[in-house]
Amino acid sequence: MKQTEAHIQKAILDYGKIKRIPMRRINVIGTPYSANGKTYFRPSPNVGMADIHAEFIIGGIPVSVWLEVKTSTGKLSSHQKEFRDGVNSYDGFYFVVRSIDDVLEAFDSVFKTTYSRLFDPRLNFER
């Protein structure tokens, strides 16, 4: 059976439920409506936004993680690249994932990077 983005998304969201990681699926398809016996879609205001948003509490601080789900051959659209670049511009966490293994690697990277940022001795939080 061919693996679809929908199958991968469901597996990721199910994993989040099991591990009690808050995850939300973002509707990027648009809102369906019917007219003249046909179904159409109103454009989504979320065009390009990653498919899944996860949130971790690390060192008492909420950390956002954006997951764009793709099949093994899937590529980012120009809108998705724009969203990715926006997240990356503030050192946020954005990952293209194609499997649960990719998600586990992404989450490991988030934890390691966040802890290194929090406990970097070169940082000075004094006012």
GILINQUI-V809703 format. One record per backbone hydrogen bond with DSSP energy under -1.0 kcal/mol. NH is the residue of the N-H (numbers start at 1). CO is the residue of the C=O. If there is no record, write none. Layout:
nh=NH co=CO
nh=NH co=CO
This chain:
nh=8 co=4
nh=9 co=5
nh=10 co=6
nh=11 co=7
nh=12 co=8
nh=13 co=9
nh=14 co=10
nh=15 co=11
nh=16 co=12
nh=17 co=13
nh=18 co=14
nh=19 co=15
nh=21 co=16
nh=24 co=53
nh=26 co=51
nh=31 co=42
nh=33 co=40
nh=35 co=38
nh=38 co=35
nh=40 co=33
nh=42 co=31
nh=47 co=44
nh=49 co=46
nh=52 co=67
nh=53 co=24
nh=54 co=65
nh=55 co=22
nh=56 co=63
nh=58 co=61
nh=61 co=58
nh=63 co=56
nh=65 co=54
nh=66 co=93
nh=67 co=52
nh=68 co=95
nh=70 co=97
nh=81 co=77
nh=82 co=78
nh=83 co=79
nh=84 co=80
nh=85 co=81
nh=86 co=82
nh=87 co=83
nh=88 co=84
nh=89 co=85
nh=90 co=87
nh=91 co=88
nh=92 co=87
nh=95 co=66
nh=97 co=68
nh=103 co=99
nh=104 co=100
nh=105 co=101
nh=106 co=102
nh=107 co=103
nh=108 co=104
nh=109 co=105
nh=110 co=106
nh=111 co=107
nh=112 co=108
nh=113 co=109
nh=114 co=110
nh=115 co=111
nh=116 co=112
nh=117 co=113
nh=118 co=114
nh=119 co=115
nh=123 co=120
